[in-house]
Amino acid sequence: MIAALIALAAAGVAAAGGAPPSAASDPGFVFARALARAGPRPAGSAAERRAHARVEQRFRAAGLRIAHDRFRVPGHGRSRNVVGIFDTPADCLHVLIAHTDSVPPAPGADDNASGVGTLVALAPRLRTIAPACDVWLIASGAEERPYTGQADHLGARAAVPRVKKRAKDLRFVLSLDEVGRGTTFHLRSRADRPRVEGRIVKAGRGAVRWIRDSATGNSDHREFVLAGLPAAKLGVPDDPLRHTAADTPSRLQPHAFVKVRAIVERLLG
């Protein structure tokens, strides 16, 4: 009997890719895997719109107010941001952003279904976390400059005016980009004196290391930094398979989602 129970437990762990069952059922991991399984999500495409619709459905189910930023993607139609808004009595604001699009032929599992999945998993947790500030969850569109051919991350650029209206309340904008693998993460920003970054590193409890961006940044945080707003990117140290067909759902690691969501929840609480 004992041997049989051990065998069943081992089978369960193996089926989850070596992760404990609680990690394998993490809602962020489950959502990200499903999003990537649906295939590439080029900016302005029907696939990107379907991905945004799925995110919006989950935000609404979590009781968040919904807003949109709609914008053109030159040569590729139109895109949008889906903004989930959680209000509190406080006069301060935390913004989390993750881009929904991917570069064909990449199904964009780590880049960036992982970040979107983290937002989706966080949405129903906000009432329990009781954040110290208002929280905006932004699933952005048209981030991938290799596909759009634009100098800016278009979804983030479209979100800047919305965020700037609350510039005096803003504590930080954090881009979640490639957070679906590994046990340690890099926090990238252009700050000369990393004050906000210190809070994020502290929330990481040893799993987050701050790295100063060598240029203006290669994720949605760039557009906020250029607008004079405090912003940074949290992601894996590097991903050699980004923007390739090999960035598949099988690469996603459940424990990474559990860890990143815990970091973000500590940061918001």
N, C-alpha and C positions, 0 to 999 in steps of 0.2 A: 504493500500500500504506500509506504513512504517513498519507495523508488518511483512509483507511478506519479505521485504528486510532484516529485522533483523533476521528472521528465516533462510533465505538463507545464510547470513553471518555466523551464528552460525553453520550451517551444514558444511560449508566449513572449519571452524576451527576444528570441531569435526572430519572430515574426515582426517585432517592432524595430528591427535593425540594431539590436543590442541595447535598446533603451528600456527603462522601466515602463510598465503599462501606463502609468500616470503621465509620463512625458509623451508617449506615442499618441495619447488622446488629447493632447493640448490643442485647444481650438485654433490657435494661431498656426500651428503646424498643419493641422487638418485642412484649414482654409487655403493656406499657401500651396500645399500639395495639389489640391483640386484646381486652383487657379492655374498653376503651371501645366497640369495635365491637359488643360483646354487649349494649349498651344501658344504661339507668339501673340503679343498684344501691341502691334505697332501704333504709334501716336496717330490719332485721328481715325483709326479703323473701327469697324464694327466690333472687333474682338476687344478693343480697349473700352468701347461703350458698354459691352456686356459685363466686363470686369467691374467697371464703375457702378453699374446697376446692382451687381451682387453686393458690393461694398455698401452702397446706399441702403439696400434692404436690411443689412445687418445693423447699420447705424440706427435706422428707424426702429428696428426691433428692440434695440437697447434703450430706446427712449430719448435719443439725441435729436436736437433740432437740426435741420438740414439746410445748407446753403450751397450755392454753386458759383464758381467763377468760370465763365465760358470765354473761349478765345480761338483765334485762327491758328492753324499750323500751316504755314505757307507750303503749298504743293501737296498737302496731305489732308485737306479738309478742316474740320474743327475738332476741338477737344474741350475738356472741362476739368475742373477740380470738384470733388465731392467733399464737403466740409461738414463734419459732425460736431455739434456744439453742445458742450456741457456747462451750464451756468452754475455759479456759486454766489454767495453773498459778497465775496471778496472783490476788491478792485485791483486784481492782478491777473495775468494771463500766461499760460503755458501752451505752446503750439508744438504738436508732433506732426511731421509730414513724411509721407512715403510715396514714391512714384509707382504708378500702376502699369505703365507701358514697358515694353521690352524691345530689344533690337532683333529683328528677324535675322536668321531663323531661330534665335534663342527662345525657348519657352519661358525663360526668365524666372527660374525657380528661386535661386538665391538673389538674383538681380531682376526684379525686386519683389517677387511674390512674398518673400520672407518679411519685408517691411510692412507690406499691406496686411499680411496675416497678423502681424503684431498689433496693428491698429484695430483690426476687427476683434481680436481677442480681448483687447483692452476696453473696448466700448462698454460691454455689459458689466465690467468690473468697477467703473467709475463711481457708482453710488456706494459701493462697499468701501472703496479706497477713501472716499470723502476728501477729494483734493483740496489743497490749500488755496488754489487759484482756479479761475475758469480754465477749461481745457478745450482746445480745438484740435480735432483729428482731421488732417487733410490728406485725402487720397488724391495725389496730383496726377495730371496728365502730361504727356509730351516732355518728359525729362530728358530722354535719350538723344543727346546732340549728334551722335554718329548717324542716327536715322533722320532727324529733322533737318540737319545741316545748318542749324541756327547757332548763334554765339551764346545764347542764353538757354537756361532750363525754362521752357515756356510756361509750364504750369505754375512753377514757383514765382516766376515774374508776374503772372496774372494774380497771384495771391498776395503779393506785396502791398498793394493799395489797401486791401482789407485789413491786413495786420498793422499797417502804419497808422490806421485810424485809432488804434489802441497802443501806440508806441510807448506812451508814458506808463501803461500798465504791464507791458511785455517784460517777462523775465527771461525767456529764451525761446528760440525756435530750434528744434532738434530733428534733423533728418535721419530717419531709420532706413539705411540703404545697405543691403547685403548683411543681414543679421541672422541668417539661417544655418550657420555652420560654426563649429569650433567652440572654444571655451573662453577665449579672450577676445577683446575688441579694441579697436582704435577709435579714439575721439579726435576728429580733425576740425580745426578752426584756424582763423587768421589772427586771433587775439594776441596782442603783445603782452598783456597781463591777464592770464586766464582765470577770471574770477568765477563766472558762471560755470566754466569748464570744471573748476574744482569741485563744485557740487555734484556734477555728473560723475566725475571720477570717484568721488566718495561713495555715491550710490552704487557704484560697480563693485565695491568691496574686494578690490584686488583684480577684478576681471577687465578693467578699463584703463587704458593708457592714453594720455593726451599726446597728440602729435601735431605740431604746427604745420598748417597747409603751406606748401612751398609756392603755390600760386593763389589764385582767387577761389579755388575749390572745384570739385568735380561731382557735385550733387546739388540737390535743391537748396541746401543752406547757402550756396554761393549768392543767389539773388538777394537774399535778406542781408547778408554781409555787405554787399555792394550798396544796399539801401541804408546802411548805417544801423542795422538792427543786430542784436546779439543772436548769433546762430552758429550751429556746429553740426557735424555729421557723426553718427555712430555706426560702425560697420566692421566687418572682418579686416584684418591687416592687409590682405590682398586676396584676389580671386582670379587666377589665371584663366578660368573658363567663362568669365563674364562675356556677354555678347556673342556667345557661341552656342551651337546646337547641343553641346554637351552640358549646358546648365539645366539639367533635368530634375524632376521631382525626387529622384532617388538620391540626390546629393544632400537633400535637406536632412538636418539632424534634430530630432525632437527636443533634446536637452538644451540646444541653443535657444529655442523659442521660450522655454521655461525660464532660462537665465535672463534673457533680454527683457522679458515682460516683468520679471521681479525687479530688475534694475530700474525700469521706467516707473513702476508702481512706487518704489521707494523715493524716486525723484519727485513724483507728483504729490505724495502724501504729506 
